[in-house]
Amino acid sequence: MPQRLPDLVGRAMVDPDFLADLQRTPDAILAQYELSDDERTAVQTALVRLADTPPNQRAVILRTTLLRRVAT
């Protein structure tokens, strides 16, 4: 079964190293997931917001930003 957006968000929430890798090399990480163009754009937008976020708050900001997208 291909990995989808909920899988990506879930892993980013519990694995700080994965979140750091996602921020560092988003294209390589996103290539491992089956995402629609809208989902990919939502993740990229969320990553931009994370740039100025303290590390201990990044998972929460990512979840908050993508929560609506994952729920639909």
Secondary structure per residue as TSV (DSSP state, phi and psi in degrees):
chain	resnum	aa	ss	phi	psi
A	1	M	-	360.0	130.2
A	2	P	-	-69.6	150.2
A	3	Q	-	-78.7	138.5
A	4	R	-	-119.0	-177.6
A	5	L	H	-57.1	-44.0
A	6	P	H	-58.4	-34.4
A	7	D	H	-65.1	-43.8
A	8	L	H	-62.8	-48.0
A	9	V	H	-63.9	-43.8
A	10	G	H	-59.8	-44.7
A	11	R	H	-66.7	-40.5
A	12	A	H	-63.2	-29.6
A	13	M	H	-71.4	-31.7
A	14	V	H	-109.4	-9.6
A	15	D	-	-126.0	93.8
A	16	P	H	-61.3	-29.9
A	17	D	H	-67.7	-40.1
A	18	F	H	-63.2	-43.4
A	19	L	H	-61.7	-41.7
A	20	A	H	-63.1	-42.1
A	21	D	H	-63.8	-40.1
A	22	L	H	-61.0	-40.1
A	23	Q	H	-69.9	-38.3
A	24	R	H	-73.9	-44.8
A	25	T	-	-133.8	67.4
A	26	P	H	-60.5	-39.2
A	27	D	H	-62.5	-41.8
A	28	A	H	-65.9	-41.6
A	29	I	H	-69.6	-47.2
A	30	L	H	-63.7	-26.4
A	31	A	T	-64.9	-19.1
A	32	Q	T	-84.5	-3.6
A	33	Y	S	-120.1	146.4
A	34	E	-	-89.7	97.0
A	35	L	-	-120.5	145.5
A	36	S	-	-76.0	168.3
A	37	D	H	-60.3	-39.9
A	38	D	H	-64.1	-41.3
A	39	E	H	-65.4	-43.5
A	40	R	H	-61.0	-43.4
A	41	T	H	-63.6	-41.2
A	42	A	H	-61.9	-42.3
A	43	V	H	-65.0	-45.5
A	44	Q	H	-62.8	-38.6
A	45	T	H	-64.1	-43.2
A	46	A	H	-62.2	-39.8
A	47	L	H	-64.4	-35.6
A	48	V	H	-62.5	-41.6
A	49	R	H	-63.8	-30.3
A	50	L	H	-73.1	-20.1
A	51	A	T	-56.9	-36.6
A	52	D	T	-104.1	16.5
A	53	T	S	-100.3	135.4
A	54	P	-	-57.5	142.5
A	55	P	G	-52.2	-36.4
A	56	N	G	-74.2	-6.8
A	57	Q	G	-112.1	-4.2
A	58	R	H	-62.4	-43.5
A	59	A	H	-62.9	-38.7
A	60	V	H	-66.8	-42.8
A	61	I	H	-64.6	-42.9
A	62	L	H	-60.4	-47.4
A	63	R	H	-60.4	-46.3
A	64	T	H	-62.2	-42.6
A	65	T	H	-67.3	-38.3
A	66	L	H	-99.1	-6.2
A	67	L	H	-55.2	-47.8
A	68	R	H	-62.1	-39.4
A	69	R	H	-67.3	-40.6
A	70	V	H	-69.4	-35.4
A	71	A	H	-71.8	-17.1
A	72	T	-	-94.3	360.0
